[in-house]
Amino acid sequence: MAEVHLQGRLICSDARDAALVAEHLPAHLALTRAEAGCVSFEVTPTEDPLVWRVEERFDGEPSFRAHQARAAASAWGRATAHLARDYTITGLPE
């Protein structure tokens, strides 16, 4: 099974959005890192206070899809659903 790698940016539109990310991120990191199949998961601020670098690795498509579903239904997912995301995903079937 091929590892799935997501990398890119989470982009806030203003300081209020950045504060939402900062508020919800610790729980999101902890929950994701505890998921079966999570190899690594990092969301880190960049020099721009409105942009966060995202890099995640899962051991295969099933664990990646499970993560996406869990995250979308979580407090993180609800709070950040409106934020722009600029991601590249490799390792998924075409």
matplotlib code that plots the C-alpha trace (Angstrom):
import matplotlib.pyplot as plt

x = [0.0, 1.4, 1.9, -0.4, 1.3, -0.5, 1.4, 0.4, -1.0, -4.0, -4.8, -6.6, -8.4, -7.8, -6.6, -9.9, -9.4, -5.8, -7.0, -9.5, -6.7, -4.6, -7.5, -8.4, -5.0, -3.7, -6.6, -6.6, -2.9, -3.3, -6.4, -4.8, -1.4, -3.3, -5.1, -4.3, -2.1, -0.9, 2.9, 3.3, 1.2, 2.5, 0.7, 3.1, 2.9, 4.9, 6.4, 2.9, 0.7, -2.3, -0.7, 0.1, 2.2, 0.5, 2.3, 0.7, 1.6, -0.6, 0.3, -2.3, -5.5, -7.9, -6.2, -6.0, -9.7, -10.6, -8.7, -10.4, -13.8, -13.0, -11.4, -14.4, -16.8, -14.7, -14.7, -11.6, -13.5, -16.5, -14.4, -12.1, -14.3, -14.4, -10.6, -8.8, -6.7, -4.0, -2.9, -1.2, -1.9, 0.3, -0.2, -3.9, -5.1, -5.9]
y = [0.0, 3.4, 6.1, 9.2, 12.5, 15.8, 19.1, 22.7, 25.7, 26.6, 30.3, 32.6, 35.7, 37.7, 37.7, 36.3, 33.2, 32.8, 32.9, 30.1, 28.0, 28.6, 27.8, 24.5, 23.3, 21.6, 19.2, 18.6, 17.7, 15.4, 13.6, 13.2, 12.0, 9.3, 8.0, 4.6, 4.9, 8.5, 8.5, 12.2, 15.3, 18.9, 22.2, 25.1, 28.9, 30.6, 34.1, 35.3, 35.2, 34.2, 31.2, 27.8, 25.1, 21.7, 18.4, 15.0, 11.4, 8.4, 4.7, 4.3, 5.5, 3.9, 5.7, 9.0, 8.8, 7.9, 11.0, 13.3, 12.1, 12.4, 15.8, 17.2, 16.1, 17.5, 20.8, 21.7, 20.8, 22.9, 25.9, 26.0, 24.7, 28.2, 28.6, 28.4, 25.3, 24.9, 21.3, 18.7, 15.1, 12.2, 8.5, 8.2, 6.3, 8.4]
z = [0.0, -1.0, 1.6, 1.2, 1.5, 1.7, 1.8, 1.3, 3.0, 5.2, 4.5, 6.9, 5.6, 8.8, 12.4, 13.6, 11.4, 12.6, 16.2, 15.4, 14.0, 17.0, 19.4, 17.7, 16.5, 19.7, 19.9, 16.2, 16.2, 19.2, 17.7, 14.3, 15.6, 17.6, 14.6, 13.2, 10.1, 10.9, 10.1, 10.7, 11.0, 11.2, 10.9, 11.5, 11.2, 8.4, 8.3, 7.2, 10.4, 8.2, 6.5, 8.1, 6.5, 6.5, 6.0, 6.7, 5.9, 6.3, 5.7, 2.9, 1.4, 4.0, 6.9, 5.0, 4.0, 7.7, 8.8, 6.3, 7.5, 11.2, 10.8, 8.7, 11.5, 14.4, 16.2, 14.0, 10.8, 11.7, 12.9, 9.9, 7.0, 5.5, 5.3, 2.0, 1.5, -1.1, -0.9, -3.1, -2.3, -3.6, -3.2, -4.0, -7.1, -10.1]

ax = plt.figure().add_subplot(projection="3d")
ax.plot(x, y, z, "-o")
ax.set_aspect("equal")
plt.show()
